[in-house]
Amino acid sequence: MRIYLLNLKRIKRNILLGALLLFTAGLFMVMLQQNNIAANVKPQPYEIYKVQTDKPVVALTFDISWGTKVPGPVLDILKEKDVKSTFFLSGPWVTKYPEIPKRIAAESHEIASHGNEHVNYSEHDPQWIKNDIMTAHKSIKAVTGTEPNLIRTPNGDWNDMVRQTIDDLGYKSIKWSTDSLDWQKDKSVDQITGRVLEKAHPGAIILMHASDTCDRTPAALPAVIDGLREKGYSLVTVSELLKLGPGVVD
């Protein structure tokens, strides 16, 4: 009887030990599966609107979609002030006025995309957006020899679908944290300059325009550059800014 009871205890102990081992193994497999899933989940794409850094560095950026009167003076000022900026160029403009984007590239400014048709991407499907971006991509490359990987969507328009489509093409979507408002017709040169100097901060991406519709930009630009430097800021391209820290997303 005693031997029987001892064997019974051993059997119960072995059953409990086996159950514990099975539970532990199952828990380990669940955790491993969750880790694999987490590792394979693609991060949600976002727009970068500034860079997280304590260094007094900002990126001066320009959108161009129309005209030939403003880009030249803007480039003259940047050359005189020894500033390298990022230009977001629309495909049709690049094709229509190739000498200007060629100059932008030759003077070592960063070439980025502003899409092809200047319309809200959120009103179109992913395939249309891909076609628009790649049409601009091919035009920019054909004229400047540069393949852009940064884009600022027309009108700054976006939604989750637009973000994902841009990310699928290997582009980074760039917004801004400081808007000069040089595109608003009621803003004076002093107001444009004052707004940039007031809103500037370490890691800022500053939005300006070099289209003919923004005819006060050349008059404001020298004071913007000088004022930023007086505040201790260095001016770089967006890609250079992104090397200083993580992009802050929205």
N, C-alpha and C positions, 0 to 999 in steps of 0.2 A: 504493500500500500504506500509505504514511504517513497519507494522508487518511482511509483506511478505519479505521486504528487510532485516529486522533483522534476520528472520529465514534463509534466503539465506546465510547471512554472517556466521551464526552459522554452517550451513551445510558445507560451504567452509572451515571454520576453523577446523571442525571435520575431514573433509577429509584430510586436510593437516597434522593435528596432527596424524591421523591414518597412513598416508603414511610415516611420519617421524618415528613413532614407528615401522612400518614394516621394514623400511630401517635399523634402529638401531638393531633390532632383527636379521635381515639377516646378518648384518656385524658382530655381536657378534657370530653367528653360524659359519660363515666362519673362524673367528679368532680361535674359539674353535677347529674346525676341523683341522686347520693348526697346532695348538699346539699339538693336539693328534697325528697327523702324525709325527711331529718332535720328540715327545716323544717316538714313537714306531720305529723310524728309527734307525737301528743298526749302531754304529759308524764303519767307514771303518777301517779294521784291518791293522796294520802296523808292521814293524820290529823296535824293540827298539835297538838303537845302543849306547846310553849313558843315563845318568840320569842328570836331571837338579838340580844341587846343588852347593852351594858355599863351602861346606865342603871338605877338602882334603882327599877324600876317593875314592878308585878305586877297581874294581873287576878284579882279575886275573883269566883267564879262559883257559882251555885246551881242545882241540879236540883229541879224540883217535879213530882210526879205524884199525890200523895195529900194530902187533908186541908186544914183551914183554921186550925188552931191555931198552927202554927209560922210560916207566911208573914207574918202580921201583925207579930208581934214582931221578926222579922228585918228587915222593912221599916222599922219604927220605929227600930231601932238604926242602920240605914244612913242614914236621914234625919237622926237626931241627930248622927251622926259625919260627915255630908256626904260620903258615899261612893256612887259610881255603880258598879253591878255588872252582870254579864250573867246573865240568868235563862233557863235551858233548860226550857221548859214543854211538858208533854204535852197533846195535843189534847183528850182527854176531860175532863181537869181544868179546862182553860180554859173549856170549854163549861159545865161543871157549876157552877163558881164564878167567874162573869165579873167580879165586882166586884174581886177580888184582882188578876187580870192587868191590868185597867183601871188600877188604882192603880199597879202596877209601871210601866206605860207612862207614866202621868201624872207620875210622879216621875222620869222621864227615865233609867230603867234600860234597858239593852239587852235586847231581846226576841229569844230564839233558840228553836229547836225541840228537843224531846226525843222527837219521834216521836208516834205515836198509841197503838198497843198496846205495852205495856211488855214486849216479848219480844225474844229474840235475832234480829237481822236475818239472821245467817249461816245460820239454819235455814229461810230462805224464798227464793223466787226473785226476780229483779229486778223483775218486774211487781208482785208483792205489796209489795215494799219501796217502790217508787214510789207505789203507792196509799196506803200507810201514811203516808209523808212528806207527800204532797200533801193527804191528809185533815186532818192536823194543821196544815199550812200554811193551809188555808182556815179552819179553826176559829180559829187565832191571829189571822189577818187580820180575820175578822168581829168578833171581840171587842175587839182592841186597835187595829185600824187599821194594824197594822205587818205587813209581809211579811218574815218572817225569811229570812236566807241563811246562817245558821250552824246546825249541828245537832250534838248530842251523842247518839250512838246509845244506846238503852236498854241498860243494863248495861255500856256501853262496848264492846259486842260488835262485831266486824268481821272481814272477810276481804277478799281482793282484789275479789271480786264486789261486796260491799257498798260498798267504796270507789268503785268505778267507777260504780255506780248513783247514789250520792250526788253524785258529780262531774257526771254526766250531767244532773242536775236543777239544776245551777248553785249547789249548796250547798258550803260548806266544812265539813269534819268536824273538830270540835274535841274534843280529849282534855284531858289535864292532866299536869303534871309534879310537882305537889304534891297529894297526897291527904290530906285532913284526917282521914279514917277516922271522920267523925262518924256514918256509917251503921252502924258496928259497935256493937252493944249493950253490949259489955264495955269500951268506951272511956269514960273519965271526961272531965269538962269540962277538967281540967288536961292530960290526955293529948292531947285534940284540939288545944288551944291550943299546947301544947309542940311537937307534931308539925309544925303549920303554920309556926311560927316557926323551927324547926330546918331544915325542908326548903325554905323560901323562898329564892329566888335571882333575880337580875335576869332579867326576861322570863318569870317563872313564871306558869302558869295554875293557879290554886288551886281544887280541887274541894271544894265544900261542898254541903249539901242543906237545903231548906226545906220538905220534906214532913213530915207529922206523925210519921212513923216515926223521924225524927231529932230527938227532943225536947230534946237537949242543945245543939243548935246555937245557939239564942238566948243561952244562958248563956255559951257559949264565945266568941261573936262579938265582944263589946266588947274582950276581952283580945286577940283575934286582930288586930283593927284597930289598937288602941293599940300592941301589940307590934311590928307591922310598921312603923308610923310611927316608933317609937323607934329601929328599925334603919335608918331613913332611906328607907323605901320609900314611893312614891306608889301609890295604888290607882286603877285605871282599868278600863274595859270591855275585852273581848277585841278588839273592832274598833279601839279606840284603841291597844291594845298592839301590834296588827299593823302599825300605821303606823310603829313605831319600828325595825323590822327584819324580816328574813325569818323566816317561821314555820319552826321546826325540826320536821321530819316524821319519821314512823316507818313 
